[in-house]
Amino acid sequence: MCHQSVGLLQGAIEQRGIPTISVTVRPEITAHANVSRACYVRFPTGNPMGSPHKPDQQQLILTAVLEQLTAIQEPGTIVELPFRWRRM
């Protein structure tokens, strides 16, 4: 899904009083999409939740993202998470 579409969807959902957060691998693009809040992970495009077939890693990332849902107070904030892509 494109970054602009995510920003528009987040805005519409937030207007209904439901908090949202997105995960991005391209924070410079996400910043222009006016998302309410986002987490940046330094992973390759197409892998925002981690390596394929690594459910433990994916669960750690999802947990960190959900923690930021309540931690981020300023609209438009993008927080970089500490996860790094490891090559095989």
C-alpha angles and dihedrals in degrees: 000000000000121000094241092054090051091051092050093048092047091051093051093048093046090052087061090056098257115128116230138189132186134204119227140184091188108054093171089063094040090054090061093049092069095231117178093233136341144180122225121212122187094232132125118274110277095030105078094144097046140263120345115260093018103112093165091056092045091051091051091052093046091049091050091049093050090049088056090053089075098027097058109083103167117076114241094027119151115196121198112225119216096240119117131193112248119207119223 
